[in-house]
Every structure is written in C-alpha cells, then in structure tokens.
Amino acid sequence: MNKLFIGIDVSSKDLQIAITDSKKHQTPLVNAAFSNDLVGESEVKEVILDLAQKNHTTK
C-alpha cells in the first residue's frame, strides 16, 4: 500500500501544506497554501482525504 507524507506549516495567517507519497517521494503531490480558518482547514482535510482515496493509502 502507498502511504502519504504530509507536512503542515502553521502561521497565524495561513497553512502551508506539502504532500508526497511513498512511491513518488521526490515529487510533491500538493504544495499549496490555505487560510488559517475553518474554511482553510476544511479545504486541507478534503485535499488529504481525496488523495488518500485516489492513492488507496493505508491508515
């Protein structure tokens, strides 16, 4: 099974996320910024869940 590696840099204004997986660990799947509020947090959650489902990752 493929695993996701997720890095989240938290500041007062935004959440910078970088996501890669165990197969393509040198190439980020996602490198994006989201607002540090409920909307941004929900967007981050959806990105992570979507990638997990697409890549059939393990928990």
Secondary structure, DSSP 8 states (H G I E B T S, - for coil): -B-EEEEEEE-SSEEEEEEEESSSTTS-SEEEEEESSHHHHHHHHHHHHHHHHHTTB--
